Amino acid sequence: VAKINFEGRALDMVAGQTVLERLELEGLQVTSFCRSGVCQSCVLRTTSGNLPAIAQAGLKETWKRQGYFLSCVCKPDVDLDVSRCEEGAAHPTRIVEVSTLAPQVLRVVLERPPEFAFAAGQFIQLLRPTDGLMRPYSIASVPDSGTLELHVALLANGQMSGWLAGAQGQAAEVRGPFGECIYLPDELDRPLLLAGTGTGLAPLLGVLRTAMAAGHRGPIRLMHGAVHSTGLYYWQQLCRLQAQMPQLSLVGSVLQPDVEDVAESGPREIVQASILRAPLDEVVMSSQVAWAEQRVYLCGHPDLVRTLRKKVFLAGTPLQRIHADPFLPPKAAA
Ligand SMILES: Cc1cc2nc3c(=O)[nH]c(=O)nc-3n(C[C@H](O)[C@H](O)[C@H](O)COP(=O)(O)OP(=O)(O)OC[C@H]3O[C@@H](n4cnc5c(N)ncnc54)[C@H](O)[C@@H]3O)c2cc1C
């Protein structure tokens, strides 16, 4: 039986349990959120032993080399010395602006903490200092901005999103950054395909804005999906970005038949922009692109992200060029 050494305790692993579950069984507090290896809030560090590959999937290369791992999916075969990591230290910030992008979508602007560096498309963990409530949110702004822009879906009875709606001027904390949905500036000719549902647009926007600033030359397809046309909450702004970037093509996907509202209010001179009444995965997969050449970013609804990741891989895009951020809901400890 493998053992883990943690804060002076030697703990025998229990068959089938993860490191996170074993520590919780001992009554130890470890921050966790999605408990599925995605949100990276449960990262711990080991200075010994071989980790199963899944325990480091999606972590930055620099983190992997330092022994950071996802405790929620790590079931070790060998003994590990485990410690908490410093990388996730909280940076104090302030919510400088909260506005409405659509009836159920907030634009939340945070002061950028001075020591906080990130790559476009990454996400943060946002903490409410009064009670430690924490949720991950993707960053829609670019790294050289003095603020962090978030797009937050306002959920019925949402603890964090409900609080954020009235939180302008409040103090908060930012942990991170996390995730690898990032733009790579050394691939200016690479075709990019960005697809997301709802506020899954936020990290895609970060990637798109950074690609524009870097002078990206390859074609970029941005596909935004929503149930209703009002969920395409950034369509007008995207059309304006497209006017400055001829290699950008936009496709909207909506499931409800109120497409005309959006299409008719858009600037008519932008002929490439189109909104289709079809599910996003169908729209993405009907793209006439050389799949083997693409770099693909998929964000938003977890089922859709998972389905598309598989379809895009089967169509020929190598896994290392598929970046996926499923917006998983918080999962309570079992
Ligand atoms: C890597 C990552 C990045 C994310 N980025 C963003 C982002 O940029 N913008 C954004 O709006 N959200 C994002 N999310 C989701 C976000 O972290 C929260 O889940 C969401 O804001 C709900 O928090 P809440 O406290 O308002 O709702 P809660 O109080 O946690 O939940 C209220 C109700 O909504 C349900 N619910 C909670 N979360 C979700 C969800 N994600 N999908 C469906 N139902 C849910 C709950 O089951 C509950 O019934 C991201 C998630 C992950 C894992």
The ligand as an ORCA input file, in Angstrom:
! r2SCAN-3c Opt
* xyz 0 1
  C     -12.027     26.462    -15.171
  C     -13.350     27.162    -14.973
  C     -13.535     28.441    -15.500
  C     -14.763     29.081    -15.344
  N     -14.924     30.312    -15.922
  C     -16.131     30.913    -15.848
  C     -16.355     32.183    -16.487
  O     -15.458     32.792    -17.091
  N     -17.598     32.711    -16.411
  C     -18.630     32.082    -15.741
  O     -19.753     32.625    -15.730
  N     -18.438     30.906    -15.114
  C     -17.219     30.313    -15.142
  N     -17.029     29.111    -14.502
  C     -18.116     28.590    -13.642
  C     -18.058     29.329    -12.271
  O     -16.869     28.992    -11.602
  C     -19.214     28.970    -11.297
  O     -19.547     27.619    -11.421
  C     -20.450     29.777    -11.564
  O     -20.177     31.174    -11.613
  C     -21.513     29.514    -10.499
  O     -21.124     29.976     -9.242
  P     -22.214     30.552     -8.219
  O     -21.564     30.601     -6.877
  O     -22.813     31.786     -8.775
  O     -23.340     29.431     -8.242
  P     -23.582     28.298     -7.105
  O     -24.100     28.927     -5.860
  O     -22.354     27.456     -6.995
  O     -24.713     27.439     -7.801
  C     -26.059     27.934     -8.025
  C     -26.813     26.929     -8.858
  O     -26.259     26.852    -10.188
  C     -25.727     25.547    -10.449
  N     -24.398     25.755    -11.086
  C     -23.274     26.239    -10.497
  N     -22.263     26.340    -11.376
  C     -22.745     25.912    -12.543
  C     -22.157     25.742    -13.826
  N     -20.868     26.064    -14.091
  N     -22.940     25.253    -14.806
  C     -24.229     24.921    -14.575
  N     -24.835     25.047    -13.371
  C     -24.104     25.519    -12.377
  C     -25.573     24.871     -9.097
  O     -25.681     23.461     -9.217
  C     -26.701     25.489     -8.314
  O     -27.924     24.852     -8.608
  C     -15.817     28.452    -14.636
  C     -15.609     27.178    -14.083
  C     -14.405     26.533    -14.255
  C     -14.209     25.147    -13.674
*
